[in-house]
Amino acid sequence: MKMIQGKSRWLGLVVFHLILTGVVATAFQSPAHLVGQEISATQFKAEIDEAETAFKNQDLAEAAVNINQAIGVLEGLLKATPRASVSDIRSQHKRLVMAHRLLKSKRQTLAALPRLKFNYVEATEAGAEMNATAVLFTKNVAPILAEKCGRCHISRRSGDVSLASVSQMIGLISGGDSSASQLYTVIEDDSMPKGNNKLTAEEKSAVKTWIDQGAKLDGGQLDFDLRPLMQMAAGPVVPAGPITPASDQDTVFFSKDIAPLLAESCNGCHINANNLRGGLSLDSFARMLRGGDSGSIIVPGNPEVSLLVSKLKGMGDGQRMPINRPMWSDEKIQLISTWIKEGAHFDATDPNQPMISLATLSSILAMDAQQLGKHRQEVSIQQWKLALVDQDFRESQSEHFNIIAGYGLGSGRMDNILKSAEKEYAKLENSLLGDKKSVYAEGKIAIFVPNSAYDYSEFGKMLEKRETPFDQRSHWAKTVDGPYLVWTASLSQEQLDAALPNLLAPAMVANLAPDLPDWFCVSLGLSALELSRSQVESLQANLRGNPPGDSVVKSWIEGTLEPTAKQPLDFAASLGWRKSTTQLKAIRQNLVEGKSLDQTILQLDGLTTPQFAQQLLQLGAR
């Protein structure tokens, strides 16, 4: 890591010199450490990862240098593209485009992005020697080393031994002879890894076979970077200790007081980190309780012996935290000490909720109506600039909407859109929102109208990290900041009037409270729309003839069903909502009071959310 940071700083000085002297590069050669090597898609990804880490650390110049290096790697890949790498290159290219746009909006000097045109090459001789029975390093061995040895020898260099890349393992491997290779012998006799994370017999066999086959890299690569494999898995984790809910006696609360401090100070090193420092992840409350390489960082009830407090004060071994960030004030340290002394309780609902999301949500819920209105307007502008960096826009507002559109849309058309949206809002308001609203529900819904179909697709890529279907021209979406609608300027007024109810209804439900799940927003939104008698009878007949099993319902509420399987359940549940008006009123009231949907369902019905959803579908079938 030190070597990479040093390299980046040196290149940054070179780039800065070129800018000062008026010599602005339009293309970058492959980074110096890759010259003479066969460039891989993994190296391309590693450069983008470095840029991401630098950006999170608010070092824009460093991030720009890394992105320019990534462009150099990409240019090398495009000159000689292994067919097997095309999918990975396309995937990372999307990240590169996003980062390029973001840094460009921050006035950083960047090389031009090359056109994504591949010049395919056949596998090299080394790659051709690999066959179906061979053990491949990238597929079979690298994941084992990352899982079993990564914390000590990839993220860090414990004992002066690094497995961060194959080139750094050279002294540990004797190609063709595993018995003479230290990498294998310490694994074979279980002296490494330390603790209970030993390799299984099958995993040992894979490492042994790879070395005995000559320790070759598949595809003829000359090196392979294992650091990208160390990114934390996105799945939920089980915390090391019990989680105790907050009580009325607490004076400091994690989501409101502590999470925002951690999100601000620890992002990049312990939150959303590409290379995790000390094995400590603060990506969620559950991960924080698990601790890092030095063990638990929190001892509930005892801040004096809690490693987290010691590190913030600069006591004990190692550096004071946070590194390269402003030191915490005594008041902030006292705040977290008080939270730990009171028991380190958790006041939110999901210990696996991302720390950044939890902090953002806490900040939003503390806003009054005026603050929320200003926040949403600022976020809308940020979203437009992120998706369409170079495009000017015009904006306008009505009682319930903020609209941002490209200059291709005239002011008269913008006014007509706002009038149509307000008219539809008035139709749906009573059935969806009820009488009492929270401050969050009073926030304006954003409307984006990009100029073209291409610009519309960029919203899906940049903001939602997904590809929009080729024939799609409108959709709704939500973030913790609030819901928004998007459609292209090419939609006629007649097309917009037809699409608007289906877009606005779920968005209005999403605006009841933050973080409401998609199944709830869509099915409840559909319950306010008109269906013909034949449509209702068809839905009911299908439900009675093909009732969904518990596993299907679980996938539906988790958002993992394919659209073709999801849509019938959304409509079916909407029929159930129409027959549950009293229950719906109670649910809305609880949401306004700040309770989560899961808490509300359990409190009102004594059911889990999957059980309630199944009951809703059964009610709709009657």
Long-range contacts (C-beta under 8 A, 24 or more apart in sequence): 1-275, 4-50, 5-62, 7-31, 7-32, 7-33, 8-50, 8-54, 8-62, 8-65, 8-66, 8-69, 9-62, 11-65, 11-68, 11-69, 12-61, 12-62, 12-64, 12-65, 15-64, 15-65, 15-68, 15-109, 16-61, 19-109, 24-109, 25-68, 25-111, 26-111, 26-112, 27-71, 27-75, 27-111, 27-112, 27-114, 28-68, 28-69, 28-71, 28-72, 28-75, 28-111, 29-72, 29-75, 30-72, 30-73, 30-75, 30-76, 31-69, 31-72, 31-73, 34-72, 34-73, 34-76, 37-222, 37-223, 38-124, 38-219, 38-220, 38-221, 38-222, 39-73, 39-76, 39-77, 40-77, 40-85, 40-219, 40-221, 40-223, 40-224, 40-225, 41-77, 41-85, 41-88, 41-89, 41-92, 42-88, 42-138, 42-224, 42-225, 42-228, 43-73, 43-223, 43-225, 44-70, 44-73, 44-74, 44-77, 44-88, 44-89, 44-92, 45-88, 45-92, 45-228, 46-225, 46-227, 46-228, 47-73, 48-92, 48-95, 48-96, 48-99, 49-227, 49-228, 49-231, 49-274, 49-275, 50-274, 51-99, 52-95, 52-99, 52-274, 53-268, 53-273, 53-274, 53-275, 55-99, 55-102, 55-103, 56-267, 56-268, 56-272, 56-273, 57-268, 57-269, 57-324, 60-103, 60-106, 60-108, 61-108, 63-99, 63-103, 63-108, 64-103, 64-108, 64-109, 64-110, 67-96, 67-99, 67-100, 67-103, 67-110, 68-110, 68-111, 70-96, 71-96, 71-110, 71-111, 71-112, 71-113, 71-114, 72-111, 74-114, 75-114, 78-114, 78-116, 78-117, 78-118, 78-119, 79-119, 80-119, 80-121, 81-118, 81-119, 81-120, 81-121, 82-120, 82-121, 82-123, 82-127, 82-219, 83-120, 84-123, 84-219, 85-219, 86-118, 89-116, 89-118, 90-116, 94-461, 94-465, 97-461, 98-386, 98-461, 98-462, 101-386, 101-389, 101-462, 102-386, 102-389, 104-389, 104-390, 105-385, 105-386, 105-389, 123-219, 123-220, 124-219, 124-220, 125-220, 126-216, 126-217, 126-218, 126-219, 126-220, 127-218, 127-219, 127-220, 129-216, 130-216, 130-218, 134-213, 135-206, 135-209, 135-210, 135-213, 136-210, 136-218, 137-166, 137-210, 137-215, 137-216, 137-217, 137-218, 137-224, 138-217, 138-218, 138-219, 138-224, 139-218, 140-206, 140-210, 141-206, 141-207, 141-210, 142-224, 142-226, 142-229, 143-229, 144-199, 144-203, 144-206, 144-207, 145-207, 145-226, 146-226, 146-229, 146-230, 148-193, 148-197, 148-198, 148-199, 148-203, 149-192, 149-193, 150-226, 150-229, 150-230, 151-276, 151-279, 151-293, 152-193, 152-194, 152-293, 154-226, 154-227, 154-229, 154-230, 155-227, 155-230, 155-275, 155-276, 155-277, 155-279, 156-278, 156-279, 156-293, 163-226, 164-225, 164-226, 164-227, 165-223, 165-224, 165-225, 165-226, 165-227, 166-217, 166-223, 166-224, 167-222, 167-223, 173-211, 173-215, 174-211, 175-211, 175-214, 175-215, 175-216, 176-211, 176-212, 176-213, 176-214, 176-215, 177-211, 177-212, 178-207, 178-208, 178-211, 178-212, 181-211, 181-215, 183-207, 183-211, 184-208, 184-211, 227-274, 227-275, 228-274, 230-274, 230-275, 230-276, 231-274, 232-273, 232-276, 232-281, 232-283, 232-287, 236-286, 236-352, 237-284, 237-286, 237-287, 237-290, 237-352, 238-286, 239-285, 239-286, 239-287, 239-289, 239-290, 239-351, 240-289, 240-290, 240-291, 240-296, 241-289, 241-296, 241-300, 243-285, 243-286, 243-289, 243-346, 243-351, 244-300, 244-343, 244-344, 244-345, 244-346, 245-345, 245-346, 245-347, 246-345, 246-346, 246-347, 247-345, 249-342, 250-342, 250-343, 250-345, 250-347, 251-338, 251-342, 252-335, 252-336, 252-338, 252-339, 252-342, 253-339, 253-345, 253-347, 254-285, 254-339, 254-344, 254-345, 254-346, 254-347, 254-348, 255-347, 255-348, 255-358, 255-359, 255-361, 255-362, 256-347, 256-362, 256-366, 257-335, 257-339, 258-335, 258-336, 258-339, 259-285, 259-355, 259-358, 259-359, 259-362, 260-359, 260-362, 260-363, 261-328, 261-332, 261-335, 261-336, 262-288, 262-355, 262-359, 263-355, 263-356, 263-358, 263-359, 263-360, 264-359, 265-321, 265-322, 265-325, 265-326, 265-328, 266-321, 266-322, 267-356, 269-322, 269-323, 271-355, 271-356, 272-356, 277-323, 282-355, 283-354, 283-355, 284-351, 284-352, 284-353, 284-354, 284-355, 284-358, 285-346, 285-348, 285-351, 285-352, 285-353, 285-355, 285-358, 286-351, 286-352, 288-355, 289-351, 298-340, 298-344, 299-340, 300-340, 300-343, 300-344, 301-340, 301-341, 301-343, 301-344, 302-340, 302-341, 303-336, 303-337, 303-338, 303-340, 303-341, 306-340, 308-336, 308-340, 309-333, 309-336, 309-337, 309-340, 312-336, 349-596, 349-598, 349-599, 357-480, 357-515, 360-480, 360-481, 361-480, 361-514, 361-515, 364-440, 364-480, 364-481, 364-514, 365-440, 365-514, 365-594, 367-439, 368-439, 369-439, 369-442, 369-443, 372-439, 372-440, 372-442, 372-443, 373-443, 373-444, 375-481, 376-402, 376-443, 376-444, 376-446, 376-481, 376-482, 377-402, 377-444, 379-446, 379-479, 379-481, 379-482, 380-404, 380-446, 380-448, 380-484, 383-446, 383-448, 383-463, 383-484, 384-448, 386-462, 386-463, 387-450, 387-455, 387-458, 387-459, 387-461, 387-462, 387-463, 388-450, 388-455, 388-458, 388-459, 391-450, 391-451, 391-455, 397-444, 398-422, 400-425, 400-444, 400-445, 401-425, 401-444, 401-445, 401-446, 401-447, 402-444, 402-445, 402-446, 402-447, 403-446, 403-447, 403-448, 403-449, 404-446, 404-447, 404-448, 404-449, 405-448, 405-449, 405-450, 405-489, 406-449, 406-450, 406-451, 406-455, 406-489, 407-451, 408-451, 408-452, 408-489, 409-449, 409-451, 409-489, 413-489, 414-449, 416-493, 417-447, 417-449, 417-496, 418-447, 420-493, 420-496, 420-497, 420-500, 421-447, 421-485, 421-500, 421-504, 424-500, 424-501, 424-504, 425-504, 425-508, 427-501, 428-501, 428-504, 428-505, 428-508, 428-528, 429-508, 431-527, 431-528, 432-505, 432-508, 432-509, 432-524, 432-525, 432-528, 433-508, 433-512, 433-588, 434-585, 434-588, 434-589, 436-588, 436-589, 436-592, 437-512, 437-592, 438-512, 438-513, 438-591, 438-592, 438-594, 440-482, 440-511, 440-512, 440-513, 440-514, 441-511, 441-512, 441-513, 441-592, 443-482, 443-511, 444-482, 445-482, 445-483, 445-484, 445-485, 445-504, 445-507, 445-508, 445-511, 446-482, 446-483, 446-484, 446-485, 447-484, 447-485, 447-486, 448-484, 448-485, 448-486, 448-487, 449-486, 449-487, 449-488, 449-489, 450-486, 450-488, 450-489, 451-488, 451-489, 452-488, 452-489, 452-490, 453-488, 453-490, 455-488, 456-486, 456-487, 456-488, 459-486, 474-499, 474-503, 475-503, 476-503, 476-504, 476-506, 476-507, 476-510, 478-507, 478-510, 478-516, 478-521, 480-514, 480-515, 482-510, 482-511, 482-514, 483-507, 483-508, 483-510, 483-511, 501-529, 502-526, 502-529, 505-529, 512-588, 512-591, 512-592, 513-591, 513-592, 513-594, 513-597, 515-596, 516-591, 516-597, 517-557, 517-559, 517-597, 518-559, 519-556, 519-557, 519-559, 519-569, 519-570, 519-573, 519-613, 520-597, 522-570, 523-569, 523-570, 523-571, 523-573, 523-574, 523-576, 523-577, 523-616, 524-574, 524-577, 524-584, 525-574, 526-570, 526-571, 526-573, 526-574, 527-574, 527-575, 527-577, 527-578, 529-574, 531-571, 531-574, 535-571, 536-575, 539-568, 539-571, 539-572, 539-575, 539-620, 540-572, 540-575, 540-620, 540-621, 540-622, 542-568, 542-572, 543-572, 543-617, 543-618, 543-620, 543-621, 544-621, 547-617, 547-618, 547-621, 548-614, 548-617, 550-610, 550-614, 553-610, 553-613, 553-614, 553-617, 554-610, 556-613, 557-609, 557-610, 557-613, 569-617, 572-617, 572-620, 572-621, 573-613, 573-616, 573-617, 573-620, 574-620, 575-619, 575-620, 575-621, 576-615, 576-616, 576-617, 576-618, 576-619, 576-620, 577-616, 577-620, 578-620, 579-619, 579-620, 579-622, 580-616, 580-619
